[in-house]
Amino acid sequence: MDAAVDVIGGRWKALILWALHAEPLRFGELKRKVAGISEKMLIQALRELEADEIVHREVFHEVPPKVEYSLTGLGQRLNTALLPLGDWGEENMAGIAKRRGVTPAPPHTASA
């Protein structure tokens, strides 16, 4: 459990993994899908996920340069392990938000 939490710790990594669930994404696409993340934080999180071999960064040598991020096999297995956690969050989000006195966030989907 410690290893998994260490790999996805922080606010953004699980959301990045979820955004990459369906297909590889370019940096700008990924930034749009992970609402609220700064460019600096996205770069940092992607570097850490790449170092942990959760995310693969592919550079296409063309003009203009193109870089895509995708999940490795390890990243896909980690995302699969996170599915029940996401389901729990969706099922309990309204109650948690009510107890905290805040408006619940919109639901996340793998394709969003």
Secondary structure, DSSP 8 states (H G I E B T S, - for coil): -HHHHHHH-SSSHHHHHHHTSSS-EEHHHHHHHSTT--HHHHHHHHHHHHHTTSEEEEEE-SSS-EEEEEE-HHHHHHHHHHHHHHHHHHHHHHHHHHHHTS-------TT-
